[in-house]
Amino acid sequence: MDISRKLGIIIFSAVPAIMGGGIVFHFFGNFIHVIVFEILLYLTVLGCTSK
């Protein structure tokens, strides 16, 4: 996987990080849940880009 594809995946994952974090905070009302969501998203992106 070339560097441009990896950067595209990272940039594309910024939208779920921002929007998803807001949605998670709306439903749970706690930043701990948002942090857990962001960590899971970060691990998923690392898994996709490490191949």
C-alpha atoms as an extended CHARMM CRD file, in Angstrom:
* protein
*
        51  EXT
         1         1  MET       CA              0.0000000000        0.0000000000        0.0000000000  PROA      1               0.0000000000
         2         2  ASP       CA              1.5250000000        3.3010000000       -1.0250000000  PROA      2               0.0000000000
         3         3  ILE       CA              1.7500000000        6.4050000000        1.1340000000  PROA      3               0.0000000000
         4         4  SER       CA             -1.0100000000        8.2950000000       -0.6900000000  PROA      4               0.0000000000
         5         5  ARG       CA             -3.5100000000        5.5070000000       -0.0220000000  PROA      5               0.0000000000
         6         6  LYS       CA             -2.5200000000        5.3970000000        3.6650000000  PROA      6               0.0000000000
         7         7  LEU       CA             -2.9500000000        9.1550000000        3.9840000000  PROA      7               0.0000000000
         8         8  GLY       CA             -6.3260000000        8.9180000000        2.2590000000  PROA      8               0.0000000000
         9         9  ILE       CA             -7.5040000000        6.3140000000        4.7550000000  PROA      9               0.0000000000
        10        10  ILE       CA             -6.3390000000        8.4640000000        7.6640000000  PROA      10              0.0000000000
        11        11  ILE       CA             -8.0490000000       11.5790000000        6.2900000000  PROA      11              0.0000000000
        12        12  PHE       CA            -11.2100000000        9.6200000000        5.4700000000  PROA      12              0.0000000000
        13        13  SER       CA            -11.3530000000        8.3790000000        9.0700000000  PROA      13              0.0000000000
        14        14  ALA       CA            -11.3860000000       11.9460000000       10.4110000000  PROA      14              0.0000000000
        15        15  VAL       CA            -15.0550000000       12.3410000000        9.4930000000  PROA      15              0.0000000000
        16        16  PRO       CA            -16.2360000000        9.3690000000       11.6120000000  PROA      16              0.0000000000
        17        17  ALA       CA            -13.9870000000       10.5790000000       14.4170000000  PROA      17              0.0000000000
        18        18  ILE       CA            -15.6200000000       14.0060000000       14.5250000000  PROA      18              0.0000000000
        19        19  MET       CA            -19.1980000000       13.0430000000       13.7430000000  PROA      19              0.0000000000
        20        20  GLY       CA            -19.0990000000        9.7470000000       15.6130000000  PROA      20              0.0000000000
        21        21  GLY       CA            -17.6160000000       11.3870000000       18.6910000000  PROA      21              0.0000000000
        22        22  GLY       CA            -20.4870000000       13.8750000000       18.7360000000  PROA      22              0.0000000000
        23        23  ILE       CA            -23.0760000000       11.1410000000       18.3130000000  PROA      23              0.0000000000
        24        24  VAL       CA            -21.5260000000        9.0100000000       21.0600000000  PROA      24              0.0000000000
        25        25  PHE       CA            -21.4620000000       12.0150000000       23.3950000000  PROA      25              0.0000000000
        26        26  HSD       CA            -25.0900000000       12.7920000000       22.5950000000  PROA      26              0.0000000000
        27        27  PHE       CA            -26.2580000000        9.2720000000       23.4650000000  PROA      27              0.0000000000
        28        28  PHE       CA            -24.0560000000        8.6280000000       26.5000000000  PROA      28              0.0000000000
        29        29  GLY       CA            -23.3140000000       12.1570000000       27.7670000000  PROA      29              0.0000000000
        30        30  ASN       CA            -19.8490000000       11.2060000000       28.9840000000  PROA      30              0.0000000000
        31        31  PHE       CA            -16.4240000000       11.8660000000       27.5020000000  PROA      31              0.0000000000
        32        32  ILE       CA            -15.1110000000        8.4910000000       28.6710000000  PROA      32              0.0000000000
        33        33  HSD       CA            -17.2970000000        6.7910000000       26.0700000000  PROA      33              0.0000000000
        34        34  VAL       CA            -16.0610000000        9.2320000000       23.4160000000  PROA      34              0.0000000000
        35        35  ILE       CA            -12.4470000000        8.4560000000       24.2910000000  PROA      35              0.0000000000
        36        36  VAL       CA            -13.1120000000        4.7170000000       24.0660000000  PROA      36              0.0000000000
        37        37  PHE       CA            -14.7820000000        5.2410000000       20.6740000000  PROA      37              0.0000000000
        38        38  GLU       CA            -11.8300000000        7.2900000000       19.4310000000  PROA      38              0.0000000000
        39        39  ILE       CA             -9.3360000000        4.6560000000       20.6040000000  PROA      39              0.0000000000
        40        40  LEU       CA            -11.2670000000        1.8950000000       18.8380000000  PROA      40              0.0000000000
        41        41  LEU       CA            -11.4010000000        3.9730000000       15.6650000000  PROA      41              0.0000000000
        42        42  TYR       CA             -7.6760000000        4.7140000000       15.9290000000  PROA      42              0.0000000000
        43        43  LEU       CA             -6.8610000000        1.0140000000       16.3190000000  PROA      43              0.0000000000
        44        44  THR       CA             -9.0250000000        0.1960000000       13.3080000000  PROA      44              0.0000000000
        45        45  VAL       CA             -7.2320000000        2.7830000000       11.1920000000  PROA      45              0.0000000000
        46        46  LEU       CA             -3.8580000000        1.4720000000       12.3280000000  PROA      46              0.0000000000
        47        47  GLY       CA             -4.9450000000       -2.0390000000       11.3970000000  PROA      47              0.0000000000
        48        48  CYS       CA             -6.0010000000       -0.9140000000        7.9430000000  PROA      48              0.0000000000
        49        49  THR       CA             -2.8730000000        1.1120000000        7.2370000000  PROA      49              0.0000000000
        50        50  SER       CA             -0.3730000000       -1.4040000000        8.5910000000  PROA      50              0.0000000000
        51        51  LYS       CA             -1.0300000000       -3.8870000000        5.7800000000  PROA      51              0.0000000000
